[in-house]
Amino acid sequence: MAETSAWIFFLSAVLATYVWRFAAVMISHQIEANHPIFEWFTCLAYGIIAALVARTLILPTGLLALLPFWHRLIPMVLAFLGFYLLGRRLWVGIVFGETGLIALMLFNNGAEGF
């Protein structure tokens, strides 16, 4: 009996998922890709991401809070510069930011900074 109820739950979840996917496919055929609402949502998403990055920079939690403000600001600036100046590649920004943070920690505190 328990095996039957597990199958019923599984099939119900599959049905509920695919009903909404089918509805989304039907609706998506009627949406224009260049509609201004998509630009608005993109701006909103970038604004939310910028707010989260700013909050992490200014009011960090955990071990990041132990670093001085300039130790957080300089790697962030390096990451943005690397991202924008070298082809807008995410991995370049990450490498620049991480390298800057590690270099600052080694330069300022020596090996005990880790």
C-alpha positions as CSV (number, residue, x, y, z in Angstrom):
1,M,0.0,0.0,0.0
2,A,2.8,2.4,0.8
3,E,4.4,1.7,-2.6
4,T,1.1,2.7,-4.3
5,S,0.8,5.9,-2.4
6,A,4.4,6.8,-3.3
7,W,3.6,6.3,-7.0
8,I,0.5,8.5,-6.7
9,F,2.5,11.3,-5.1
10,F,5.2,11.0,-7.8
11,L,2.8,11.0,-10.7
12,S,0.9,14.0,-9.1
13,A,4.1,16.0,-8.8
14,V,5.0,15.1,-12.4
15,L,1.6,16.1,-13.7
16,A,1.6,19.4,-11.7
17,T,5.0,20.3,-13.1
18,Y,4.2,19.5,-16.7
19,V,0.9,21.3,-16.6
20,W,2.6,24.6,-15.8
21,R,5.4,23.9,-18.3
22,F,2.9,23.3,-21.0
23,A,1.0,26.5,-20.1
24,A,4.3,28.5,-20.2
25,V,5.1,27.2,-23.6
26,M,1.7,28.1,-24.9
27,I,2.0,31.6,-23.5
28,S,5.6,32.2,-24.6
29,H,4.6,32.0,-28.3
30,Q,2.5,35.1,-27.8
31,I,5.2,37.2,-26.1
32,E,7.4,39.6,-28.1
33,A,11.1,39.2,-27.2
34,N,11.8,43.0,-27.7
35,H,9.0,44.1,-25.4
36,P,9.9,47.0,-23.0
37,I,8.7,45.0,-20.0
38,F,11.7,42.7,-20.5
39,E,14.1,45.6,-20.3
40,W,12.4,46.7,-17.1
41,F,12.8,43.3,-15.6
42,T,16.5,43.2,-16.7
43,C,17.1,46.6,-15.0
44,L,15.3,45.4,-11.9
45,A,17.5,42.2,-11.7
46,Y,20.7,44.2,-12.2
47,G,19.6,46.6,-9.5
48,I,19.0,43.8,-7.0
49,I,22.4,42.3,-7.8
50,A,24.1,45.7,-7.3
51,A,22.3,46.1,-4.0
52,L,23.5,42.7,-2.8
53,V,27.0,43.4,-3.8
54,A,27.0,46.8,-2.1
55,R,25.5,45.2,1.1
56,T,28.3,42.6,1.1
57,L,30.9,45.2,0.6
58,I,29.6,47.7,3.2
59,L,28.0,45.4,5.8
60,P,29.6,42.0,5.5
61,T,29.0,39.0,7.8
62,G,31.2,36.2,8.9
63,L,34.9,36.2,8.3
64,L,34.6,38.9,5.7
65,A,33.6,41.3,8.5
66,L,37.1,40.9,10.0
67,L,38.7,42.6,7.0
68,P,39.1,46.4,6.8
69,F,36.8,48.2,4.3
70,W,39.6,48.9,1.9
71,H,40.5,45.2,1.8
72,R,37.0,44.6,0.5
73,L,36.9,47.6,-1.8
74,I,40.1,47.2,-3.8
75,P,39.4,43.6,-4.9
76,M,35.9,44.6,-5.9
77,V,37.2,47.4,-8.0
78,L,39.8,45.1,-9.6
79,A,37.1,42.5,-10.3
80,F,34.9,45.1,-12.1
81,L,37.9,46.5,-14.1
82,G,39.0,43.1,-15.1
83,F,35.4,42.1,-16.1
84,Y,34.7,45.3,-18.2
85,L,38.1,45.8,-19.7
86,L,38.9,42.2,-20.8
87,G,35.8,41.2,-22.7
88,R,33.0,41.1,-20.1
89,R,33.9,37.5,-19.0
90,L,32.7,36.4,-15.6
91,W,35.7,34.2,-14.8
92,V,38.1,37.1,-15.5
93,G,36.4,39.3,-12.9
94,I,36.4,36.4,-10.4
95,V,40.1,35.8,-11.0
96,F,41.0,39.5,-10.7
97,G,39.0,39.9,-7.5
98,E,40.3,36.8,-5.8
99,T,43.9,37.5,-6.8
100,G,43.6,41.1,-5.4
101,L,42.1,39.9,-2.1
102,I,44.8,37.2,-1.6
103,A,47.5,39.6,-2.6
104,L,46.3,42.2,-0.1
105,M,46.0,39.6,2.7
106,L,49.5,38.3,2.0
107,F,51.0,41.8,1.7
108,N,49.3,43.2,4.8
109,N,49.4,40.2,7.2
110,G,51.9,37.8,5.8
111,A,51.1,34.1,5.8
112,E,49.2,34.3,9.1
113,G,46.4,36.3,7.3
114,F,45.0,33.0,6.2
